[in-house]
Structure formats: structure tokens, C-alpha cells
Amino acid sequence: MRMPTARLFSTTAAAIMAALALVLAFTGTGTAQQQGGVPTFEVDPDWPQVPDNWVLGEVTSIAVDSEDDIWVLHRPRSIPEAQRAQAAPPVLEFDAEGRLLRSWGGPGDGFDWPEREHGIQIDAAGHVWITGNGGWPKPSPDGSTDDMVLEFTADGTLVKQIGRRGASIGNADRGNVHQPGDAFVHAKTGELFVADGYGNNRVIVFDAATGAFKRMWGAFGNTPEAPAGRGAAPAGPDGPPQFGLVHAVKVSNDDVVYVADRSNNRIQTFTVEGTYLRQVSIATGEGEPAGVPAGFAFSPDPGQRLLYVVDSGPMRIVVFDRQSLAQIGAIGMRGAGPGEFDIVHHMAADSKGNLYTAEIVNNRRAQRLVLQPAR
């Protein structure tokens, strides 16, 4: 049997070195051998257990709640018409063993369900937050865009909607988002941080309890403005002064906001008030695609020593030392086998350090990577 590999890169504190350091071998079940402090994971090939009569579309996002149940979001409308009648509900909750606990979601009365499901997050109260990017990359059937964030109870009862479909007036809008990629509720401050990045190019913060606007910022803490063009040539040594595509946002226990600027291959960090701290880009090996940071997870230790970053360029999970932002390793590679990715989109971690990934377009699946004891 041919064994898949995942490449591991080394870094320095001053600059990320793009030299290939070593290769992590996987067994047929996807076990990475531990090297240099990078954790070891084994893929659970039987997770999750989706009912046989259900079909998943593009699996866009994944989240873990305080009970270590795993929530999966997918796009039923992306399923071919011939199979659409077998589409699973868009929101699925599984336990750690992969058993389906509940499912719900879709259009309903009193709220605007996303035309194109994108992000899911579970807050400390067990409420489910949903974002969508309908209208991107092509117009929605009715010409509108997903300009809202939805909050539900765990059983799918609407709590609130922030914004309205098709109502955004751009980056200065304080009441609507515009095709947001991700959302995160920071329990310490009671605030909702939104990666408002497909239509706008900003982070916007709301009061999570009331939905009231708090503040917003762009790249480097600048006032968010329309970029000259996503993926445009850098304006200087630190890159463009505006975000390209703000795809994900997470806040650490020590109040650092991490923002994935997907199209500019950079992760920028801020205080919760929006003051810029620093940035890092993903390094790749010679001949590999450029890095594409798309999602985050933290290791579950109190200091959250490791930052895991979805890299949907070479298709892998990149591991950073969170304090130094040194790139210390990578897990996985492009492919369709266990422990491989195509196209990996968002990720999450549970309290035991296990990782969960969501893949869209090609593999259309969720995977569970089980943390192994140190050797």
C-alpha cells in the first residue's frame, strides 16, 4: 500500500523559512509520527456516521460545543438535482463516536436562512451561530446577498438575526454584514466577532446578547474600505493596507483576535479592541501552491500553545507556536484518502485535543483526527 505523506516545515522567530525540513509518514489509517513537538494524530475512518439515506453537499464548516459534541454545516443546494431529495438537513450534531444526535436547519418563518451556508460556531451557552455568503461567487437566483448572522438554540429555535438579506450598504454599515465568512462569540467580553469578508473586508463586532454594533476594523486596524482587488500585488513589505478576503476569526483565551486574510496569505492578530499586533504568512515548499489560511483552532491546554491553521493551498493543517507565531509543522496533504484534504475549509478542536475538519467542493466530508499519546 502506498503511504500518504504530510510535509513539515521549520521556521525562525525573525522570518519563516520555506525550506523543507522532514517528512511525516502516515499509515493507511492516517497516523502521523510525532516530530519536533508537533502532536500526533490518527484519522478515525468511521467518523461521522451519516444515515445511509442521506447525502451531504459541500461541508463548509465545523464546530465543537462545551460537551465535545461536533456540529457540521453543509450546503444542501450544492447536491446534484438527482440526489437533492436525499439531502441531509444543513445542521448536523454528532457525538465524539460519530453518532448523529440531531439535525435541523433551512428556510423558515421569521428569519433569512442563508442562500449559501458558510460558517458555524457554538457559544458557551450552547447557541448555534450561522453565517452565509450567498451571492458569491455568482449572483443568487433572486439577486440578493446573505447580509445577516443567525443565532439559534441547540434545537434550532431562532434567538436573533443580525442584519437582513440584501440590505448591506458596504463597509460603513453598522447594522448589516455582507456575505460573512465566520463568526466567534468571545465569552469573556460577551461579544460576537464576525469575519465580514466576502462582500465587505472587515472584522465587525456586535454585542452578542443584544446584537448592537460595537466597533469594526480593517487590515492593520485601518478603517475598512473596498480593496483594489483581491489577490492584488502587495502595496509594501507588509502587504496591502486592506484585507482581501476575511475568511475566519477566532479569539484566544488571552484576548488575541486571529483573522485569516485568505487571498493575501496572511494571518493578522489584534487586541479585542481592534489594535493591530502583528502578522504572519504561511510558508510553503518549492513547487507548492502558495499558502491560503482559511480557518483556525487552538490546542486545548490553558495557554493554547498551538495554533492550527487550515491551509487550503497545499491542502493541509499548518501548526504554529502561538506565542512566537513560528511555523513548526504541517499535517496532511492533498488527496481523497483518510487524513488527506481537498478542499479543506474550516476546522475545530475539542477539549481532548482532537481535530475536526470540513471539506468542500471535492471531498465534501468531515474528518476526525484523534490526538495520540506522546511517544
PyMOL commands that set and color helices and strands:
alter all, ss='L'
color gray80, all
select helices_A, chain A and resi 76-78+81-86+219-221+262-264
alter helices_A, ss='H'
color red, helices_A
select strands_A, chain A and resi 5-9+20-25+40-43+58-64+70-75+91-94+100-104+117-122+128-132+148-152+158-163+182-186+191-196+202-207+213-217+246-251+256-261+266-271+276-280+293-298+306-311+316-321+326-331+344-349+355-359+365-372
alter strands_A, ss='S'
color yellow, strands_A
deselect
rebuild
show_as cartoon
